[in-house]
Amino acid sequence: MLELRPNCECCGTDLPPESDRALICSFECTWCRDCAATRLPGGLCPNCGGNLVPRPIRPAGKLERFPASTVRKRSTLPACTGG
């Protein structure tokens, strides 16, 4: 089951399950469209090197039985920490 992480791992912005601003890689690393376009090189996941694709939206009726993750992750990459 896809994890649906709650935030951009770079800037921390909220990305709720219905967001069309979320991008993921095959390892479910989650980034917002803004960070992917401006901070991540070549539109690739900086963690695994995989391509980023729009995260699917889980239908609201399925969230009760299959909730989105509440675990927030943040990247320590220099592009994401201001370093």
C-alpha positions, -999 to 999 in steps of 0.1 A, spaced: 0 0 0 14 34 -10 24 53 21 11 88 11 36 108 32 22 140 46 48 166 36 75 176 12 108 161 24 126 192 12 106 223 24 82 206 48 51 219 31 19 199 39 9 175 11 -25 160 21 -37 129 4 -58 149 -21 -29 172 -31 -21 174 -68 13 191 -58 29 158 -45 55 139 -65 70 105 -56 97 81 -66 95 43 -66 107 44 -29 78 68 -20 102 97 -13 78 127 -14 85 161 -28 64 191 -37 63 203 -73 81 236 -64 111 218 -48 113 193 -76 115 221 -101 139 244 -82 159 224 -58 162 188 -70 187 183 -99 171 171 -132 137 163 -117 152 131 -101 149 119 -66 181 129 -48 178 99 -25 176 71 -51 182 87 -85 148 76 -97 123 97 -117 96 116 -99 60 111 -109 27 126 -97 15 109 -65 -19 92 -70 -48 106 -50 -64 80 -28 -102 84 -29 -116 100 2 -139 70 8 -108 48 11 -89 70 36 -108 57 66 -98 21 60 -64 29 44 -52 62 60 -23 83 48 9 83 68 13 109 96 51 104 98 68 135 86 102 131 70 128 158 62 158 157 40 193 167 52 204 176 16 221 210 14 195 221 -12 168 215 14 186 228 45 200 260 31 235 247 33 
